[in-house]
Structure formats: structure tokens, C-alpha cells
């Protein structure tokens, strides 16, 4: 169900996450989207739990980065004309530990992005 941002903004809401059996978020195109929350049919596997724990740790590393470091990742993503955000680029590079992708982006953009040693 699509809700017009003007209506939600009118009431001062910034809704995101699971709310009363519904999941809500604001899309990249600034539209509010709601859908029924789903429940997994099977419990998580150990590999799913490990991956989610890794994402949580990398997200914490991103949150702790200074603004200047985040801006450097954003500039690299924009200069390379990637269709992802700086956060998504950071998450991908740190969860996959793919130095080749990082080297390619550094060569294309003239940046000096590094894998953060605090990330798993």
C-alpha cells in the first residue's frame, strides 16, 4: 500500500520498521511503503545467523565512522556512478572482503578507500 509522503509529513511521522504486524519504510524515491510483516516458515540456519551477525557488526563499524570517512565513501560511489549508496558500498566491500572491487573503485575514482580492520 502506497501512502503519500505529504500526508505522513503533515502529521510529523518518520515511520520505519515493523509496526503492529506491518512493515513500513521510505523507498529511495521517497515514497512510504507498507506491507504485511512476514514470519519465516523455518527457523534460521547457523549460516543465516552468522551472516546476520556479520552485517550487524559491519553496520556498527559504519555507524562509528567519522563524517569525513563516510563522505569519502559517498564521493567514491558517486564518482564511479554506482547506483548504490555509500553505506551499501561499504557494507558490500566489508561483508565480502573483496579487495579487487575496492581496488577497481579506487582506480576509477582516484580515491583511497580501505577495508576497515575493525570490520569482521
C-alpha positions as CSV (number, residue, x, y, z in Angstrom):
1,X,0.0,0.0,0.0
2,X,1.5,3.4,-1.0
3,X,0.9,6.3,1.3
4,X,1.6,9.8,0.1
5,X,4.6,11.4,1.8
6,X,2.8,14.8,2.2
7,X,0.1,13.1,4.3
8,X,2.6,11.4,6.6
9,X,4.8,14.5,6.7
10,X,1.8,16.6,7.6
11,X,1.4,14.6,10.8
12,X,5.2,14.7,11.5
13,X,5.8,10.9,11.3
14,X,9.0,9.3,10.2
15,X,7.9,5.7,10.2
16,X,10.3,2.8,9.6
17,X,10.4,-0.8,10.7
18,X,7.8,-3.2,11.9
19,X,4.7,-1.7,13.4
20,X,1.6,-3.7,14.5
21,X,2.0,-6.5,12.0
22,X,3.1,-4.2,9.2
23,X,6.5,-3.3,7.8
24,X,7.0,0.3,6.8
25,X,9.8,2.1,5.1
26,X,10.6,5.0,2.9
27,X,11.9,4.0,-0.6
28,X,14.8,5.5,-2.4
29,X,12.2,7.5,-4.3
30,X,10.9,9.0,-1.0
31,X,7.6,7.0,-1.1
32,X,6.2,5.4,2.0
33,X,5.6,1.7,1.6
34,X,3.7,-0.6,3.9
35,X,3.2,-4.3,3.6
36,X,2.2,-7.2,5.9
37,X,5.1,-8.4,8.0
38,X,6.1,-11.9,7.2
39,X,7.1,-14.7,9.5
40,X,9.8,-17.2,8.4
41,X,8.4,-20.7,7.8
42,X,11.6,-22.3,9.2
43,X,14.0,-21.3,11.9
44,X,17.2,-19.6,10.9
45,X,20.1,-21.8,9.9
46,X,23.5,-21.3,11.5
47,X,24.9,-19.7,8.3
48,X,22.0,-17.2,8.3
49,X,22.7,-16.3,11.9
50,X,26.4,-15.9,11.1
51,X,25.7,-13.7,8.1
52,X,23.2,-11.5,10.1
53,X,25.7,-11.1,12.9
54,X,28.3,-10.1,10.4
55,X,26.0,-7.5,8.9
56,X,25.3,-6.2,12.4
57,X,29.0,-5.8,13.2
58,X,29.8,-4.1,9.9
59,X,26.8,-1.7,10.3
60,X,28.2,-0.8,13.8
61,X,31.6,-0.1,12.2
62,X,29.9,2.2,9.6
63,X,27.9,4.0,12.4
64,X,31.2,4.7,14.2
65,X,33.0,6.2,11.2
66,X,33.5,9.9,11.3
67,X,31.5,12.0,8.8
68,X,34.7,12.6,6.7
69,X,35.2,8.9,6.1
70,X,31.5,8.4,5.2
71,X,31.8,11.4,2.8
72,X,34.8,9.8,1.1
73,X,32.8,6.6,0.5
74,X,29.9,8.7,-0.8
75,X,32.2,10.6,-3.2
76,X,33.6,7.4,-4.5
77,X,30.2,5.9,-5.1
78,X,29.0,9.0,-6.9
79,X,32.2,9.4,-8.9
80,X,32.1,5.8,-10.0
81,X,28.5,6.4,-11.0
82,X,27.4,3.4,-8.9
83,X,23.7,3.1,-8.3
84,X,24.1,2.3,-4.7
85,X,24.7,4.4,-1.6
86,X,28.0,4.8,0.3
87,X,26.5,2.7,3.0
88,X,25.7,-0.1,0.6
89,X,29.1,0.1,-1.0
90,X,30.8,-0.1,2.5
91,X,28.6,-3.0,3.5
92,X,29.3,-4.9,0.4
93,X,33.1,-4.4,0.5
94,X,33.3,-5.3,4.1
95,X,31.0,-8.3,4.2
96,X,32.5,-9.9,1.1
97,X,36.1,-8.7,1.9
98,X,36.6,-8.3,-1.9
99,X,39.7,-6.2,-2.2
100,X,39.5,-6.4,-6.0
101,X,36.2,-4.5,-6.1
102,X,37.7,-1.9,-3.8
103,X,40.9,-1.6,-5.9
104,X,38.8,-1.1,-9.0
105,X,36.7,1.7,-7.4
106,X,39.9,3.3,-6.1
107,X,41.4,3.2,-9.6
108,X,38.3,4.6,-11.3
109,X,37.7,7.4,-8.8
110,X,41.2,8.3,-7.6
111,X,40.1,7.6,-4.0
112,X,41.9,5.6,-1.4
113,X,39.2,3.6,0.3
114,X,40.4,0.9,2.7
115,X,38.8,-2.1,4.3
116,X,38.3,-1.2,8.0
117,X,40.3,-3.6,10.2
118,X,37.5,-3.4,12.9
119,X,35.0,-5.0,10.5
120,X,34.9,-8.8,10.6
